[in-house]
Amino acid sequence: MTDLDAPAVRPANPRFSSGPCAKIPGFSLDLLADAPLGRSHRAAIGKAKLKTAIDLTREILGVPADYRIGIVPASDTGAVEMALWSLLGARPVEMLAWESFGEGWVTDVVKQLKLDARVQVAPYGRIVDFTTVDFDRDVVFTWNGTTSGCRLPNGEAIPANRGGLTICDATSAAFAMDLPWDKLDVTTFSWQKVLGGEGAHGMLILSPARWNGWKAIPLPGPCQRSSG
């Protein structure tokens, strides 16, 4: 898994990058004719738009019916930060990184949250050897490295029976490749990458087992412990 060959075929459409990507074929501003500009997300039309986005996300990505899907502010970054600051701290943590965004989450957890995390970093062009990962810890990783393009081929390396959470930044994977929802407890992404949308909103998807557990057991996360 650490010695993957480089792709042999170049993309047909070169208009992609670490930022917003190409729009869908046939895109025009006419598709935004019914946009509720200037209206609050609390208004009926705003709530309806949000519900439609959530329903279509579940349908297109095949998210199971008992998973919770939320739209949050601050793009994928906001969604990841919510997960890190709210959920980590109850168990040991393992951080996996193979490109700049993954390394950013390492910095947040180690330097900002100040958790004693085990960190595994792979060089650009490779990913961490998942056979060495302790999934009884809470494990944080990107599915597809935005700046390196290296990704997990599938979820086979993630055990079905694990003691910790899998927290996956899938912002450059969602809508581009299949995600094994039974192996992902917390999944985040934005509309910015594969959909070529704006980056103001993030998506946060929670598995039912973890969602029910979080409701029943108040985790001693860093925010609760903070006196600042």
Sequence and secondary structure as in RCSB ss.txt:
>XXXX:A:sequence
MTDLDAPAVRPANPRFSSGPCAKIPGFSLDLLADAPLGRSHRAAIGKAKLKTAIDLTREILGVPADYRIGIVPAS
DTGAVEMALWSLLGARPVEMLAWESFGEGWVTDVVKQLKLDARVQVAPYGRIVDFTTVDFDRDVVFTWNGTTSGC
RLPNGEAIPANRGGLTICDATSAAFAMDLPWDKLDVTTFSWQKVLGGEGAHGMLILSPARWNGWKAIPLPGPCQR
SSG
>XXXX:A:secstr
  S    SS  S     SS     TT  GGGGTT  TT  TTSHHHHHHHHHHHHHHHHHHT  TTSEEEEEESH
HHHHHHHHHHHHTTSS EEEEESSHHHHHHHHIIIIIS    EEEE  TT    GGG  TTSEEEEESB TTT  
B S STTS SS SS EEEE TTTTTTS   GGG SEEEEESSSTT   SSEEEEEE HHHHHHHHHS    HHHH
   
